[in-house]
């Protein structure tokens, strides 16, 4: 049942819009790396969530154990994400690509790599929740509309801003740089790209490196927003990230961000306006995804003959 008394409260509505956008930005930042690798290489990298988890721990070590500022912790996590992703490419994907394996094999390989990474994280950090130090960001929220108005945390502002900036930067990289043109050529046809003299392995490494760095940014930003880091955080966001990619359009950068915001708003409003909405938020969100795909199978911004890059 919908809680009618809350529908007429504009402050409550505005607060949930803010919270929903912040939640959606979490999903969007995570999904950007997901959709980049799929869009360029046609690989569903299910180890992306474990990369994100490890990067969150790298950021925690940098800020909590080494006392580094937020920007340094973020950079450390992004570099670590790039390194982890490149290692995964060499170990879990390149041997299969060299053998010309079918499309399902890389996905299974990524699942195995993800399980190993989670087990290593549990051994290294235990299953107890870790938290970033409280002084990393100003804990005083920004008040919109006075003391009884909408509260916006600095973590929410940061993650929404970063998700939009990453979308713009990634879109520019793909569409306006030499590296991006090579990625688009590989996305269109690896065989044709090779005949044009493009180094396929270099493009694959670059794609994984950028995807890993995006996972690193997501790990730190989500840790700041939720103040909860544990070896299982990857599994908590993985299905939502995949849903966001499908909702926005497979391989579509802007679609990943839009899909993240849509899913975040749907989940937040379900929790806020439905009685026991917390029990139904997953069902409602994925029901809307299912209905959307019935209407637009290629996603919100997908096209029938999409350039995946």
Secondary structure as UniProt FT lines:
FT   HELIX           4..7
FT   HELIX           10..41
FT   TURN            46..47
FT   HELIX           48..60
FT   HELIX           61..65
FT   HELIX           70..88
FT   HELIX           89..93
FT   HELIX           94..98
FT   TURN            99..100
FT   HELIX           103..125
FT   HELIX           134..136
FT   STRAND          142..144
FT   TURN            147..148
FT   STRAND          150..152
FT   HELIX           154..176
FT   HELIX           178..188
FT   HELIX           190..195
FT   TURN            196..197
FT   HELIX           200..226
FT   TURN            231..232
FT   HELIX           233..248
FT   TURN            250..251
FT   HELIX           253..273
FT   TURN            275..276
FT   HELIX           277..295
FT   TURN            297..298
FT   TURN            304..305
//
